[in-house]
Amino acid sequence: MSDWPLLSLVTFLPLVGVAFILFIRGEPEVVAQNSRAVALWTALVTFLLSLLIWVNFDPAQPGFQLVEKSPWLAGLGINYYMGVDGISLWFVILSTLLTLVCIVDSWYSVTYRVKEYMIAFLLMDTLMVGVFCALDVVLFYVFFEGILIPMYLIIGVWGGPRRIYAAFKFFLYTLAGSVLFLVALIVMYIQTGTTEIPELMRAEFDPALQWWLWLALFASFAVKIPMWPFHTWLPDAHVEAPTAGSVLLAGILLKLGGYGFVRFSLPMLPDASLAFAPLVFALSVVAVIYTSLVALAQTDMKKLIAYSSVAHMGIVTIGLFSPNAPAITGGIAQMISHGFVSAALFMVVGVVYDRIHSRDIEAYGGLAERMPVYATVFMLMMLASVGLPGTSGFVGEILVIVGAFQVNAWVAALAATGMILGAAYMLYLYRRVIFGPLLKDSLKSIRDMRANEILAFAPLVVLVLFMGVYPQFFLEPITASVGEVLARLEPAAAQLAMR
């Protein structure tokens, strides 16, 4: 099966589902039900095909595998070029899994424009997978920017009362940074004559030029993660987005910035990456501490989890810019874990919001009495967010702290405060929502999770526990690819130490 164009199949199969949904006709209820069914089966088959990528992947090889290459824009020497390594492998599978989870979770909660809603999520599936498979910068940029369109529609059409404001803010923030990203890619093409990512990763750019290219890339990736102080679009987007929109936003879109740092900034611009590492550390430490304190002050459950995401991504950027194997591997592992945990936490909020239409923490209390299954799932994801040993959240955080300590003990110590503050705001949230007497009349008849909600949570629960108990399964493919990134950073680190 290694001769199959697996990456193209996984990337573009959702578009087949889109085509089927476009031709569905009939009564509104029939159209909605058939659209859900087509989207579900398309997402399921796409996810199963993405598992075949893992089956055919050799974790001992550091380079790109399952490579597909053919002429695309021949006049410019630009090819359709796809491949995966140990870093992108898990993000491809995470993208297909979360799309499937979103469709299952939205089965009953989305009741209007269902046809268009399912089309938007299948389009997102194609674009997300394409980003992580693209090995040509032009192809990467098409997927990278294309994601903005369906997410803008998901927030703007199916979002909350301030959805238009949140959608515009999301779109403008992320597009502004991406313009500089495009300029940097054009300069790289002029300097090297190639747009192929593997070739650019081996290119030697002048150190002075690296600074300007790095800042241009940083403008885009820092907004996407988002790093402090470029994070202000995120709480608004999360609060107004529908539950499934928040799942993809937190689970995948926030990873695009971190993935960009690993794929572009670190290997292509090693001198500038190490020179600007103190700046990244400073912004990341502020993000970890400041946004954790802001999360502690929130009264809206979605906003609290949104600010916690900024804090967790601060841990990621500290890991990625600490030039050693434990830290970079930990940063990537933390992104994968955050994809599981943050997706589940936003779904946790969506479960109760669908029932009483409130995200206010004060509107709840004593849910353990009426919703024991919900309380159990919420507890597991809360503990994983805190970084409890035995959950996926612990793996990335401990590796980042150990690796960062080798670079700067103060940065590691300040990053570790995020675990303490994380425990404070997550335990605060859980206690107020789940424990205590069941006093509010609106909660006395509330139902526990439906079958489709349990089905949506099940793979995330399994993966959070499996990664916590057996992290080597996830870390082994990453390790070889991280070694290639370090091979590019080590000469620059040696020169920096001699100055």
Beta strands, then each sheet from edge to edge (+ up, - down):
strand 1: 65-73
strand 2: 78-84
sheet 1: 1+ 2-
end
